[in-house]
């Protein structure tokens, strides 16, 4: 598999994957959604709650607040040195105290580690009217999307890479210009960069094949990652590949432990190790 970064920001990354197939690309997607660790609130202890919402509803809303995460410092509790008892290396404590009238927002969560904080401070938690109070303690831990979607770091999706056959006949373009998005044109002609980068080809397919015909390559894919904010988008992709490599290693150990023949191991690993590294 060859990987090229077409476009990247902190929030989004677009990759071109070639020499691969749907099964491998979908595996990468699943690794991103299910296996990349992030931090989220797992436990909430209510000291006072006069709001109109039950404790369980507020706890659920808090669990869904994306938290900026640090993969280098924090571990999952199951693999932490504390053996799951809970320590500063696998959990972060938060406190919140608010008195109405106000809208309680995520930014009011006070973290014992300032690096672990809500991505979007304006996210509302609950409204308090005059005289109502909310006071609580919360604990955030590292987890994976396969355990609960609140830990999922991003939306990931893909499509076969399109091939464009463009006919920039100005007279004919003028006849159909209002059928296409304005952004697909540059200096009166189709802009292939905009078609690809903004995925505008989805809105152009089938309008007029004589002007713009779209086909798709079987072994090339466009892969899109949209971060929810816990991690940088490219870091999410790198973490997904690292987790995938780890699983391949565990798979290899398990196969050798079962004393399977060298040929079976070799064939299996040849298929599995097609995806091993990501060039930043």
C-alpha positions in Angstrom: 0.0 0.0 0.0 1.2 3.5 -0.9 0.0 6.4 1.2 0.0 10.1 0.1 -1.2 13.0 2.2 -3.4 15.1 -0.1 -4.5 17.7 2.5 -4.2 18.0 6.2 -5.1 20.4 9.0 -5.3 19.8 12.8 -9.0 18.9 12.3 -9.0 17.0 9.0 -6.8 14.9 6.8 -7.3 13.5 3.4 -5.2 10.6 2.2 -4.8 8.8 -1.1 -4.3 5.1 -0.6 -3.2 3.0 -3.7 -2.3 -0.6 -4.3 -4.9 -1.8 -1.9 -8.5 -3.0 -1.6 -11.8 -2.3 0.2 -11.0 -4.9 3.0 -7.7 -3.2 3.9 -9.0 0.3 3.7 -12.1 -0.6 5.8 -9.7 -2.2 8.4 -7.9 1.2 8.7 -11.3 2.9 9.2 -12.3 0.5 11.9 -8.9 0.9 13.6 -9.4 4.7 13.8 -13.0 4.5 15.1 -12.5 1.6 17.5 -8.9 1.3 18.5 -7.4 4.7 19.0 -7.4 5.7 22.6 -8.8 9.0 23.9 -9.9 10.3 27.3 -13.5 10.8 28.3 -15.4 11.2 31.6 -16.4 7.8 32.9 -17.6 8.5 36.5 -19.6 11.4 38.0 -20.2 11.9 41.7 -23.1 14.3 42.4 -22.8 16.4 45.5 -25.8 18.6 44.7 -28.1 18.8 41.7 -31.1 21.1 41.8 -31.4 21.3 38.0 -34.4 20.0 35.9 -32.3 17.1 34.6 -31.7 13.8 36.4 -28.2 12.9 37.6 -28.0 10.2 34.9 -28.8 12.6 32.1 -26.1 15.1 33.2 -23.6 12.3 33.6 -24.3 11.1 30.1 -23.9 14.6 28.6 -20.6 15.0 30.4 -19.3 11.7 29.1 -19.9 12.9 25.6 -17.8 16.1 26.0 -14.7 15.6 23.9 -11.5 16.1 26.0 -8.1 17.0 24.7 -6.1 13.8 25.2 -2.5 12.9 25.7 -1.4 9.5 24.4 2.2 9.9 25.6 1.3 10.5 29.3 -1.8 8.5 30.1 -2.5 4.8 29.9 -5.6 2.7 29.9 -6.3 1.5 33.4 -6.0 -2.2 32.4 -2.3 -1.8 31.3 -1.3 0.9 33.9 1.3 0.2 36.5 -1.4 0.6 39.2 -3.1 -2.5 37.8 -6.5 -0.8 37.4 -6.7 0.8 40.8 -6.5 4.3 39.4 -3.6 6.7 39.5 -2.4 10.0 38.0 -1.1 8.0 35.0 -4.5 6.6 34.0 -7.2 9.0 35.2 -7.9 12.7 35.6 -10.2 14.3 38.2 -12.6 17.2 37.4 -14.7 19.3 39.7 -17.6 21.6 38.8 -19.6 24.0 41.0 -22.2 26.4 39.5 -25.1 28.5 40.9 -28.0 29.7 38.8 -29.2 31.6 37.0 -26.8 30.4 34.3 -26.1 27.9 31.6 -23.5 25.5 32.9 -20.8 25.0 30.2 -18.0 22.6 29.6 -15.4 25.3 30.3 -16.5 25.4 33.9 -15.1 21.9 34.5 -11.9 22.4 36.5 -9.3 19.7 35.7 -6.4 18.7 37.9 -4.3 18.4 34.7 -4.7 21.6 32.7 -3.7 19.8 29.5 -6.7 17.5 29.7 -9.7 19.9 29.2 -12.8 20.1 27.1 -12.2 20.7 23.4 -15.3 22.9 23.1 -15.7 25.1 26.1 -19.1 26.5 25.0 -20.8 23.0 25.0 -23.8 23.4 27.3 -24.3 20.8 30.1 -27.5 22.1 31.8 -29.4 25.3 32.6 -29.9 26.5 36.1 -32.5 29.0 37.2 -32.4 31.3 40.2 -31.5 29.4 43.4 -30.5 26.2 41.7 -27.1 24.7 42.2 -24.9 22.0 40.6 -21.9 20.5 42.3 -20.0 17.4 41.3 -16.8 15.5 40.9 -15.9 13.5 37.8 -13.2 11.1 36.7 -11.9 10.8 33.1 -10.1 7.7 31.8 -8.5 6.5 28.6 -10.7 4.2 26.5 -11.5 3.0 22.9 -14.4 3.4 20.6 -15.1 -0.3 20.7 -15.9 0.1 24.4 -18.1 3.2 24.0 -18.4 5.7 21.2 -17.6 8.6 23.5 -14.0 7.5 23.2 -14.0 7.5 19.4 -11.6 10.2 18.1 -12.9 10.9 14.7 -15.3 10.2 11.8 -13.5 8.2 9.1 -14.8 7.3 5.7 -13.5 6.6 2.2 -14.4 6.2 -1.5 -12.7 4.9 -4.6 -10.6 7.6 -6.2 -12.4 9.3 -9.1 -11.1 9.7 -12.6 -12.3 12.8 -14.5 -12.8 13.1 -18.2 -13.3 16.9 -18.7 -14.5 18.7 -21.7 -14.2 22.5 -21.2 -16.4 23.5 -24.1 -17.4 27.0 -22.9 -20.6 27.2 -24.9 -21.8 23.9 -23.6 -20.7 24.7 -20.0 -22.8 27.8 -20.1 -25.8 25.7 -20.9 -25.4 23.5 -17.9 -23.6 25.9 -15.5 -26.5 26.2 -13.2 -26.6 22.4 -12.7 -23.2 22.3 -11.1 -21.9 23.9 -7.8 -20.3 27.2 -8.4 -17.1 26.1 -6.7 -16.3 23.5 -9.4 -15.5 26.3 -11.9 -12.3 28.4 -12.1 -11.9 31.0 -14.8 -15.1 29.6 -16.4 -13.7 26.0 -16.6 -13.9 22.9 -14.5 -11.3 23.0 -11.6 -10.1 19.4 -11.1 -8.4 20.4 -7.8 -11.7 21.7 -6.3 -13.6 18.7 -7.6 -11.2 16.4 -5.7 -10.4 18.4 -2.6 -13.9 19.4 -1.7 -15.5 16.2 -2.9 -17.7 18.2 -5.2 -17.6 15.4 -7.7 -20.4 13.8 -5.8 -22.7 16.7 -6.8 -21.5 16.6 -10.4 -21.9 12.9 -11.2 -24.5 12.2 -14.0 -25.3 15.8 -14.8 -23.7 15.7 -18.3 -21.2 13.0 -19.2 -20.2 14.9 -22.3 -18.8 17.7 -20.1 -17.7 15.9 -17.0 -17.6 12.1 -16.9 -16.6 10.5 -13.6 -15.2 7.0 -13.3 -13.5 5.3 -10.3 -10.2 3.4 -9.9 -10.5 0.0 -8.3 -7.2 0.0 -6.3 -7.0 3.6 -5.3 -9.0 5.3 -2.5 -9.6 8.7 -1.0 -9.6 8.4 2.8 -11.0 11.1 5.0 -10.5 11.6 8.7 -12.4 14.3 10.6 -11.2 14.7 14.2 -13.6 15.4 17.0 -10.9 17.4 18.6 -9.3 15.1 21.2 -6.3 14.5 19.0 -4.7 16.0 15.9 -6.1 14.4 12.8 -2.8 13.1 11.4 -1.9 11.8 14.9 -5.1 9.8 14.9 -4.1 8.1 11.7 -0.6 7.3 12.9 -2.0 5.9 16.2 -4.3 3.7 14.2 -1.4 2.2 12.2 0.6 1.7 15.4 -2.3 -0.1 16.9 -2.7 -2.2 13.8 1.0 -3.1 13.8 0.7 -4.1 17.4 -2.3 -6.4 16.6 -0.3 -8.0 13.8 2.6 -8.7 16.2 0.2 -10.3 18.7 -1.3 -12.3 15.9 2.1 -13.5 14.9 2.9 -14.6 18.5 -0.4 -16.4 18.8 0.2 -18.3 15.6 3.8 -19.3 16.6 2.5 -20.3 20.0 0.1 -22.8 18.3 3.0 -24.4 16.5 1.5 -23.9 13.1 3.7 -24.6 10.1 6.1 -22.0 8.9 4.4 -21.8 5.6 1.0 -20.9 7.1 2.7 -18.2 9.3 4.6 -16.8 6.3 1.5 -16.6 4.1 -0.7 -15.1 6.8 1.9 -12.5 7.7 2.5 -11.6 4.1 -1.1 -10.8 3.8 -1.4 -9.0 7.1 1.8 -6.9 6.9 0.8 -5.1 3.7 0.0 -2.1 5.9 2.9 -1.3 8.3 3.9 2.4 8.3 2.6 5.8 7.6 4.9 8.4 6.1 4.1 11.7 7.7 
